[in-house]
Amino acid sequence: MTAPIRFAPAACAAALILPAAAQAEVTAAQVWQDWQAGAALWGETEITTQSEEMAGDTLTITGLELVTTGPDGRLEVSLPELRLTETAEGTVEVALSESYPVRLISTVPGEEGEARLQVRQQDLEVTVGGTPEAMRYDYAASRYTIALEEVTEAGTAIPAEAAISFNAIDGSYLTQTGADGQRMTDYDIAADSLDISVDATDMPGEAGPGSLKLRGSVADFALTAALALPEGMAEAPEGTIPEGFETRLDYATGPALIEFDVTDPEARVAGTARTGGGEVAFALDPARMSYDSRTRALDLALSESPVPFPLSLQIDEYGVGLDMPLAAGAAAQDFSGRVTLDGLALNEEVWRLFDPMAVLPREPATLIAELSGAAVLPQDLTAPETAEAVDNGAAMAEAAPELQALTLERLVLRLAGAELLGDGAFTFDNSDFETFEGIPRPEGQIDLRISGLNGLMQNLSTLGVIPTDQLMGARMMLGLFTTPVGEDELTSTIEINAEGQVIANGQRLQ
């Protein structure tokens, strides 16, 4: 489907597996009632059943239908049977159908479509217990699968099947409801491994129909998360983050293997991707948002591609990080960002395309940039009027964040035998947009340390990239703005002073 349905369908589906709420001496009726209340927090929700019958210690619910409607579509879940059995220990054991269907329906104009899923679980065990203020349930299954069985777009069926399966999954789930109606949930999930598969044919594309086949396996999956939903969450304006909402997610994986084969009328790309593991952390509330990801030991190899030779690359580690404010405030707020691409190595066949004589060192390339700073937000970044301002130049000027300070915490660039290291800091005068047209006047400096640059320039001249008659001039120009400190080692300081003058190693540039 071409557009997401923005009402957290995954969380709703998870709620069917892991019912909520219990008291110290939990009853089946209490569990069922609180489960319905929790599902209703996700949007306009309608729950119907064919029958609800209490016999002895077991509440049996049949023909359960859940429909949650959001701004871009709806989620439909059909559960044939749900049994809640009270135990002598004051807990409730939950049993449900081994499989049940889920439908995701997009109603976005021009992007109408539907995805039909099937949820399957083997040997699922769920036990609910706790208190009215803090209830917990524990669960385990030998295998839990979400399978995509059918996709339609604009009424046309697209042949596609996909599945993700968690093997030997277990975990716990704790939910609390505050006096103000806020529902807080903590998750802890682990699986020995997970399997991924995708088979799609006749996929629409610019060049014509294409196909995708993918098989993957991931070891040692672990996830912890926390979610707080305020009462009235469903009534919050689209695109906004209501007060009381908060989410945090951290997950990690072990070694992974992906095999893929993609074709279209113009080309075929097939190969494998392996990683040694990775982590992702995400947090969001009305005031801030943060994201951090790291993947280690990537090994990508293409066995089929448009070029007539093998392609492969390895990366020791790559990832991105971002921590930023979302809420408006008169005071400056901190932010930070990171990009990591460490140890990028290409196979020899790629190097020979532009360096057949092996003039350049084949050392892995690295780019690491870490920034921090402070800015004033005149209005909430998640407010609808901010999105409207992006499309309106005049309004955007008023909504744009005011940059107060920017620090280059770390810069590392290694390429073809040369290395650039840097750090520095600047402050910004937001009352002066004339010295540097269109941006607030910066003041500060950045310090650079360079090694191997002369050797790289010589190698580029040997390759013909830098003409021989221009090499001396390039070195003389470099000497104006750098200071030699060793064998092919240079330093340079770039400064912008209070008068707006740009000075490089003592030489005024502006």
For each residue, the residues with C-beta under 8 A, 3 or more apart:
1: 4 104 106 111 113 114 115 151 153
2: 106 111 113 153
3: 72 106 108 111 113
4: 1 72
5: 9 70 72 73 74 75 104 105 106
6: 70 71 72 238
7: 12 42 43 68 69 70 71 72 73 74 75
8: 11 12 42
9: 5 12 13 68 75 102 104
10: 13 14
11: 8 14 15 42 227
12: 7 8 9 15 16 39 42 66 68 75 77
13: 9 10 16 17 75 77 102 119 146
14: 10 11 17 18
15: 11 12 18 19 20 35 38 39
16: 12 13 19 66 77 79 96 100 119
17: 13 14 96 119 121 124 126 139 144
18: 14 15 94 126 137 139 173
19: 15 16 31 32 34 35 84 92 94 126 128 137
20: 15 31 34 35 37 38 128 135 137 173 175
21: 30 31 33 34 35 37 38 128 130 132 135 175 177
22: 26 30 31 34 91 92 128 129 130 131 135 137
23: 26 27 30 130 131 132 135
24: 90 130 131 132
25: 90
26: 22 23 30 31 86 90 91 92 128 129 130 135
27: 23 30 31 86 92
28: 31 32 54 57 58 59 84 85 86 92
29: 32 33 54 59
30: 21 22 23 26 27 33 34
31: 19 20 21 22 26 27 28 34 35 84 92 94 128
32: 19 28 29 35 36 52 59 61 84
33: 21 29 30 36 37
34: 19 20 21 22 30 31 37 38 135 177
35: 15 19 20 21 31 32 38 39
36: 32 33 39 40 47
37: 20 21 33 34 40 41
38: 15 20 21 34 35 41 175 183
39: 12 15 35 36 42 45 47 66 68
40: 36 37 45 47 234
41: 37 38 183 229 231 233 234
42: 7 8 11 12 39 45 68 233 234
43: 7 68 69 70 234
44: 68 69 70 234
45: 39 40 42 66 67 68 69 234
46: 65 66 67
47: 36 39 40 64 65 66 67
48: 63 64 65
49: 52 61 62 63 64 65
50: 62 63 64
51: 60 61 62 63
52: 32 49 59 60 61
53: 59 60
54: 28 29 58 59 60
55: 58 60
56:
57: 28 85 86 87
58: 28 54 55 83 84 85 86
59: 28 29 32 52 53 54 83 84 85
60: 51 52 53 54 55 81 82 83
61: 32 49 51 52 64 81 82 83 84
62: 49 50 51 80 81 82
63: 48 49 50 51 80
64: 47 48 49 50 61 77 78 79 80 81 82
65: 46 47 48 49 76 77 78 79
66: 12 16 39 45 46 47 75 76 77 79
67: 45 46 47 74 75 76 77
68: 7 9 12 39 42 43 44 45 74 75
69: 7 43 44 45 73 74
70: 5 6 7 43 44 73 74 75
71: 6 7 238
72: 3 4 5 6 7 106 107 108
73: 5 7 69 70 104 105 106 107 108
74: 5 7 67 68 69 70 105 107
75: 5 7 9 12 13 66 67 68 70 102 103 104 105
76: 65 66 67 102 103 105
77: 12 13 16 64 65 66 67 100 101 102 103
78: 64 65 100 101 102
79: 16 64 65 66 82 96 97 100
80: 62 63 64 97 100
81: 60 61 62 64 96 97
82: 60 61 62 64 79 94 95 96 97
83: 58 59 60 61 94 95 96
84: 19 28 31 32 58 59 61 92 93 94
85: 28 57 58 59 92 93 94 95
86: 26 27 28 57 58 91 92
87: 57 90 91 92 93
88:
89: 129
90: 24 25 26 87 129
91: 22 26 86 87 127 128 129
92: 19 22 26 27 28 31 84 85 86 87 127 128 129
93: 84 85 87 125 126 127 128
94: 18 19 31 82 83 84 85 126 127 128 137
95: 82 83 85 124 126
96: 16 17 79 81 82 83 100 124
97: 79 80 81 82 100
98: 120 121 122 124
99: 118 119 120 121
100: 16 77 78 79 80 96 97 118 119
101: 77 78 116 117 118 119
102: 9 13 75 76 77 78 116 117 118 119 146
103: 75 76 77 114 115 116 117
104: 1 5 9 73 75 114 115 117
105: 5 73 74 75 76 113 114
106: 1 2 3 5 72 73 111 112 113 114
107: 72 73 74 112
108: 3 72 73 111 112
109: 112
110:
111: 1 2 3 106 108 153
112: 106 107 108 109 153 154 155
113: 1 2 3 105 106 151 152 153 154
114: 1 103 104 105 106 150 151 152
115: 1 103 104 148 150 151
116: 101 102 103 148 149 150 151
117: 101 102 103 104 146 147 148 149
118: 99 100 101 102 145 146 147 149
119: 13 16 17 99 100 101 102 145 146 147
120: 98 99 143 144 145 147
121: 17 98 99 124 141 143 144 145
122: 98 141 142 143 144
123: 140 141 142 143
124: 17 95 96 98 121 139 140 141 144
125: 93 139 140 141
126: 17 18 19 93 94 95 137 138 139
127: 91 92 93 94 137 138 139
128: 19 20 21 22 26 31 91 92 93 94 135 136 137
129: 22 26 89 90 91 92 135 136 137
130: 21 22 23 24 26 134 135 136 137 174
131: 22 23 24 134 135
132: 21 23 24 135 177
133: 176 177
134: 130 131 174 175 176
135: 20 21 22 23 26 34 128 129 130 131 132 174 175 176
136: 128 129 130 172 173 174 175
137: 18 19 20 22 94 126 127 128 129 130 172 173
138: 126 127 170 171 172 173
139: 17 18 124 125 126 127 170 171 172 173
140: 123 124 125 169 170 171
141: 121 122 123 124 125 144 166 169 170
142: 122 123 167 168
143: 120 121 122 123 165 166 167 168 169
144: 17 120 121 122 124 141 165 166 169
145: 118 119 120 121 163 164 165 166
146: 13 102 117 118 119 163 164 165
147: 117 118 119 120 161 162 163
148: 115 116 117 151 160 161 162 163
149: 116 117 118 161
150: 114 115 116 157 160
151: 1 113 114 115 116 148 157 158 160
152: 113 114 155 156 157 158
153: 1 2 111 112 113 156 158 204
154: 112 113
155: 112 152
156: 152 153
157: 150 151 152
158: 151 152 153 200 202 203 204
159: 200 201 202
160: 148 150 151 198 199 200 201 203
161: 147 148 149 197 198 199 200
162: 147 148 196 197 198 199 200
163: 145 146 147 148 195 196 197
164: 145 146 194 195 196
165: 143 144 145 146 194 195 196
166: 141 143 144 145 169 191 193 194 221
167: 142 143 191 192 193 194 195
168: 142 143 191 192 193
169: 140 141 143 144 166 189 190 191
170: 138 139 140 141 189 190 191
171: 138 139 140 187 188 189 190
172: 136 137 138 139 187 188
173: 18 20 136 137 138 139 185 186 187 188
174: 130 134 135 136 185 186
175: 20 21 38 134 135 136 183 184 185 186
176: 133 134 135 183 184 185
177: 21 34 132 133 181 182 183 184
178: 181 182 183 184
179:
180: 230 231 244
181: 177 178 230 231 232
182: 177 178 228 229 230 231 244
183: 38 41 175 176 177 178 228 229 231
184: 175 176 177 178 226 227 228 229
185: 173 174 175 176 226 227 228 229
186: 173 174 175 224 225 226
187: 171 172 173 223 224 225 226 227
188: 171 172 173 223 224
189: 169 170 171 221 222 223 224
190: 169 170 171 221 222 223
191: 166 167 168 169 170 194 221 222
192: 167 168 219 220 221
193: 166 167 168 217 218 219 220 221
194: 164 165 166 167 191 217 218 221
195: 163 164 165 167 216 217
196: 162 163 164 165 214 215 216 217 218 258
197: 161 162 163 214 215 216
198: 160 161 162 212 213 214
199: 160 161 162 212 213
200: 158 159 160 161 162 203 211 212 213
201: 159 160 209 211
202: 158 159 209 211
203: 158 160 200 209 210 211 212
204: 153 158 209
205: 208 209 210 264
206:
207: 210 264 265 266
208: 205 264 265
209: 201 202 203 204 205 264 265
210: 203 205 207 262 263 264 265
211: 200 201 202 203 261 262 263 264
212: 198 199 200 203 260 261 262
213: 198 199 200 260 261 262
214: 196 197 198 258 259 260 261
215: 196 197 258 259 260
216: 195 196 197 256 257 258 259
217: 193 194 195 196 256 257
218: 193 194 196 221 253 254 255 256
219: 192 193 253 254 255 256
220: 192 193 252 253 254 255 277
221: 166 189 190 191 192 193 194 218 251 252 253 254
222: 189 190 191 251 252 253
223: 187 188 189 190 249 250 251 252
224: 186 187 188 189 249 250 251
225: 186 187 247 248 249 250
226: 184 185 186 187 246 247 248
227: 11 184 185 187 246 247 248
228: 182 183 184 185 244 245 246 247
229: 41 182 183 184 185 233 244 245
230: 180 181 182 233 242 243 244 245
231: 41 180 181 182 183 244
232: 181 235 236 242
233: 41 42 229 230 236 242 245
234: 40 41 42 43 44 45
235: 232
236: 232 233 240 241 242 245
237: 240 384
238: 6 71 384
239: 382 384 387
240: 236 237 382 383 384
241: 236 245 284 285 286 326 382
242: 230 232 233 236 245 286
243: 230 286
244: 180 182 228 229 230 231
245: 228 229 230 233 236 241 242 284 285 286
246: 226 227 228 284 285
247: 225 226 227 228 282 283 284 285
248: 225 226 227 282 283 284
249: 223 224 225 280 281 282 283
250: 223 224 225 279 280 281 282
251: 221 222 223 224 279 280
252: 220 221 222 223 277 278 279 280
253: 218 219 220 221 222 256 277 278 279
254: 218 219 220 221 277
255: 218 219 220 274 275 276 277
256: 216 217 218 219 253 274 275 277
257: 216 217 272 273 274
258: 196 214 215 216 272 273 274
259: 214 215 216 271 272
260: 212 213 214 215 269 270 271 272 273
261: 211 212 213 214 268 269 270 304
262: 210 211 212 213 268 269 270
263: 210 211 267 268 269
264: 205 207 208 209 210 211 267 268
265: 207 208 209 210
266: 207 306
267: 263 264 305 306
268: 261 262 263 264 304 305
269: 260 261 262 263 302 304 305 306
270: 260 261 262 302 303 304 305
271: 259 260 300 301 302 303 304 305 311
272: 257 258 259 260 300 301 303
273: 257 258 260 298 299 300 301
274: 255 256 257 258 297 298 299 300
275: 255 256 278 295 296 297 298 299
276: 255 296 297
277: 220 252 253 254 255 256 295 296 297
278: 252 253 275 293 294 295 296 319
279: 250 251 252 253 292 293 294
280: 249 250 251 252 291 292 293
281: 249 250 290 291 292 293
282: 247 248 249 250 290 291 292
283: 247 248 249 288 289 290
284: 241 245 246 247 248 288 289 290
285: 241 245 246 247 288 289
286: 241 242 243 245 326 327 380 382
287: 325 326 327
288: 283 284 285 323 324 325 326 327
289: 283 284 285 322 323 324 326
290: 281 282 283 284 321 322 323 324
291: 280 281 282 320 321 322 323
292: 279 280 281 282 319 320 321 322 323 338
293: 278 279 280 281 319 320 321
294: 278 279 317 318 319 340
295: 275 277 278 298 315 317 318 319
296: 275 276 277 278 316 317
297: 274 275 276 277 314 315 316 317
298: 273 274 275 295 313 314 315 318
299: 273 274 275 312 313 314
300: 271 272 273 274 312 313 314
301: 271 272 273 310 311 312
302: 269 270 271 305 310 311 312
303: 270 271 272 310
304: 261 268 269 270 271
305: 267 268 269 270 271 302 311
306: 266 267 269
307: 311
308:
309: 349
310: 301 302 303 347 349
311: 271 301 302 305 307 347 349 350
312: 299 300 301 302 346 347
313: 298 299 300 344 345 346 347
314: 297 298 299 300 343 344 345 364
315: 295 297 298 318 341 342 343 344 345
316: 296 297 342 343 364
317: 294 295 296 297 340 342 343
318: 294 295 298 315 340 341 342
319: 278 292 293 294 295 338 340
320: 291 292 293 337 338 339 340
321: 290 291 292 293 336 337 338
322: 289 290 291 292 336 337 338
323: 288 289 290 291 292 334 335 336 337
324: 288 289 290 335 336 337
325: 287 288 329 333 334 335 375 377 381
326: 241 286 287 288 289 377 380 381 382
327: 286 287 288 377 380
328: 377 378 379 380
329: 325 333 376 377
330: 376
331: 376
332: 374 375 376 404 405
333: 325 329 374 375 376 377
334: 323 325 372 373 374
335: 323 324 325 372 373 374 375
336: 321 322 323 324 370 371 372 373 409
337: 320 321 322 323 324 370 371 372
338: 292 319 320 321 322 368 369 370 371
339: 320 367 368 369
340: 294 317 318 319 320 367 368
341: 315 318 344 365 366 367 368
342: 315 316 317 318 366 367 368
343: 314 315 316 317 364 365 366
344: 313 314 315 341 364 365 366
345: 313 314 315 362 364 365
346: 312 313 350 351
347: 310 311 312 313 350 351
348: 351 352 362
349: 309 310 311 352 353
350: 311 346 347 353
351: 346 347 348 354 355 358 360 362
352: 348 349 355 356
353: 349 350 356
354: 351 463
355: 351 352 358 359 360 463
356: 352 353
357:
358: 351 355 362
359: 355 459 462 463
360: 351 355 416 417 456 459 463
361: 416 417
362: 345 348 351 358
363: 414 416 417
364: 314 316 343 344 345 414
365: 341 343 344 345 414 415 416
366: 341 342 343 344 412 413 414 415
367: 339 340 341 342 412 413
368: 338 339 340 341 342 410 411 412 413
369: 338 339 408 410 411 412
370: 336 337 338 408 409 410 411
371: 336 337 338 406 407 408 409
372: 334 335 336 337 406 407 409
373: 334 335 336 403 404 405 406 407
374: 332 333 334 335 404 405
375: 325 332 333 335 401 402 403 404
376: 329 330 331 332 333 401 402 404
377: 325 326 327 328 329 333 380 381 401
378: 328 398 399 400 401 402
379: 328 383 385 386 399
380: 286 326 327 328 377 383 386
381: 325 326 377 386
382: 239 240 241 286 326 386
383: 240 379 380 386 387
384: 237 238 239 240 387 388
385: 379 388 389 395 399
386: 379 380 381 382 383 389 390 399
387: 239 383 384 390 391
388: 384 385 391 392 395
389: 385 386 392 395 396 398 399
390: 386 387 396 399
391: 387 388
392: 388 389 395 396
393: 396 397
394: 397 398
395: 385 388 389 392 398 399
396: 389 390 392 393 399 400
397: 393 394 400
398: 378 389 394 395
399: 378 379 385 386 389 390 395 396
400: 378 396 397
401: 375 376 377 378
402: 375 376 378 430 440
403: 373 375 406 428 430 440
404: 332 373 374 375 376 427 428 430
405: 332 373 374 425 426 427 428
406: 371 372 373 403 425 426 428 442
407: 371 372 373 424 425 426
408: 369 370 371 411 422 423 424 425 446
409: 336 370 371 372 423
410: 368 369 370 422 423
411: 368 369 370 408 420 421 422 423
412: 366 367 368 369 419 420 421
413: 366 367 368 419 420
414: 363 364 365 366 418 419 420
415: 365 366 418 456
416: 360 361 363 365 456 459
417: 360 361 363 452 455 456 459
418: 414 415 450 451 452 453 455 456
419: 412 413 414 450 451 452
420: 411 412 413 414 448 449 450
421: 411 412 448 449 450
422: 408 410 411 446 447 448 449
423: 408 409 410 411 446 447
424: 407 408 444 445 446 447 494
425: 405 406 407 408 444 445 446
426: 405 406 407 442 443 444 445 446 496
427: 404 405 442 443 444
428: 403 404 405 406 439 440 441 442 443
429: 432 440 441 443
430: 402 403 404 433 440
431: 440
432: 429 435 440 441 500
433: 430 436 437 438 439 440 441
434: 437
435: 432 441 500
436: 433 439 440 441 442 500
437: 433 434
438: 433
439: 428 433 436 442
440: 402 403 428 429 430 431 432 433 436
441: 428 429 432 433 435 436 500
442: 406 426 427 428 436 439 496
443: 426 427 428 429 496 497 498
444: 424 425 426 427 495 496
445: 424 425 426 493 494 495 496
446: 408 422 423 424 425 426 493 494
447: 422 423 424 491 492 493
448: 420 421 422 491 492 493 494
449: 420 421 422 489 490 491
450: 418 419 420 421 453 482 489 490 491 492
451: 418 419 486 488 489 490
452: 417 418 419 455 456 488
453: 418 450 456 457 478 488 490
454: 457 458 475 488
455: 417 418 452 458 459 488
456: 360 415 416 417 418 452 453 459 460
457: 453 454 460 461 466 471 474 475
458: 454 455 461 462 471
459: 359 360 416 417 455 456 462 463
460: 456 457 463 465 466
461: 457 458 464 465 466 467 468 471
462: 359 458 459
463: 354 355 359 360 459 460
464: 461 467
465: 460 461
466: 457 460 461 470 471 474
467: 461 464 470 471
468: 461 471
469: 472
470: 466 467 473 474
471: 457 458 461 466 467 468 474 475
472: 469 475 476
473: 470 476 477
474: 457 466 470 471 477 478
475: 454 457 471 472 478 479
476: 472 473 479 480
477: 473 474 480 481
478: 453 474 475 481 482 490
479: 475 476 482 484
480: 476 477 504 505 507
481: 477 478 492 504 505 507
482: 450 478 479 490 491 492 505
483: 490 491 492 505
484: 479 489 490
485: 489 490 491
486: 451 489
487:
488: 451 452 453 454 455
489: 449 450 451 484 485 486
490: 449 450 451 453 478 482 483 484 485
491: 447 448 449 450 482 483 485 505
492: 447 448 450 481 482 483 504 505
493: 445 446 447 448 504 505
494: 424 445 446 448 502 503 504 505
495: 444 445 502 503 504
496: 426 442 443 444 445 500 501 502 503
497: 443 500 501 503
498: 443
499:
500: 432 435 436 441 496 497 510
501: 496 497 508 510
502: 494 495 496 508 509 510
503: 494 495 496 497 506 507 508 509
504: 480 481 492 493 494 495 507 509
505: 480 481 482 483 491 492 493 494
506: 503
507: 480 481 503 504
508: 501 502 503
509: 502 503 504
510: 500 501 502
